[in-house]
Amino acid sequence: MGSKVLSLRVDGELLDRIRQHATKRGMSVQDYVVRTLIREDFDERFQCSVDETEKLGVRWPAT
């Protein structure tokens, strides 16, 4: 998979907070932002799967 460039304009205070979060985790700002986006995407897809499963009448954990 190739990479693409995404350019963002963010508020200085927000960038400082992002830098702090990234530093605490020993990550670059770029890596921190990408991982955050990936995690958010996963959470959204997972919740969608749970919702679709519940529509079928399946509850987790099965009792």
C-alpha positions as CSV (number, residue, x, y, z in Angstrom):
1,M,0.0,0.0,0.0
2,G,1.4,3.4,-1.0
3,S,1.3,6.4,1.2
4,K,-0.3,9.8,0.4
5,V,0.1,13.2,1.9
6,L,-2.6,14.8,4.1
7,S,-2.0,18.4,5.1
8,L,-3.9,19.8,8.1
9,R,-4.1,23.3,9.6
10,V,-4.6,23.0,13.3
11,D,-4.7,25.5,16.2
12,G,-1.4,26.0,18.0
13,E,-2.9,24.9,21.3
14,L,-4.3,21.7,19.8
15,L,-0.9,20.9,18.2
16,D,0.8,21.4,21.5
17,R,-1.6,18.9,23.2
18,I,-1.1,16.4,20.4
19,R,2.7,16.8,20.8
20,Q,2.4,16.2,24.5
21,H,0.2,13.0,24.0
22,A,2.7,11.7,21.3
23,T,5.7,12.4,23.5
24,K,4.1,10.5,26.5
25,R,3.8,7.5,24.2
26,G,7.3,7.9,22.7
27,M,5.8,8.6,19.2
28,S,6.1,11.2,16.6
29,V,3.1,13.5,16.0
30,Q,2.5,11.9,12.7
31,D,2.5,8.4,14.1
32,Y,0.2,9.5,17.0
33,V,-2.3,11.1,14.6
34,V,-2.3,8.1,12.3
35,R,-2.8,5.6,15.1
36,T,-5.6,7.8,16.5
37,L,-7.4,7.8,13.2
38,I,-6.9,4.1,12.8
39,R,-8.3,3.4,16.3
40,E,-11.3,5.7,15.6
41,D,-12.0,3.9,12.3
42,F,-11.8,0.5,14.0
43,D,-14.0,1.6,16.9
44,E,-16.6,2.9,14.4
45,R,-16.5,-0.3,12.2
46,F,-16.7,-2.5,15.3
47,Q,-19.7,-0.6,16.7
48,C,-21.4,-0.9,13.3
49,S,-20.8,-4.7,13.3
50,V,-22.3,-4.9,16.8
51,D,-25.3,-2.9,15.8
52,E,-25.8,-5.1,12.7
53,T,-25.5,-8.3,14.8
54,E,-28.1,-7.0,17.2
55,K,-30.5,-6.4,14.4
56,L,-30.2,-10.1,13.7
57,G,-31.4,-10.8,17.2
58,V,-28.0,-12.0,18.5
59,R,-26.8,-10.6,21.8
60,W,-23.3,-10.8,23.2
61,P,-22.4,-12.4,25.4
62,A,-24.8,-15.2,24.6
63,T,-26.8,-16.2,27.6
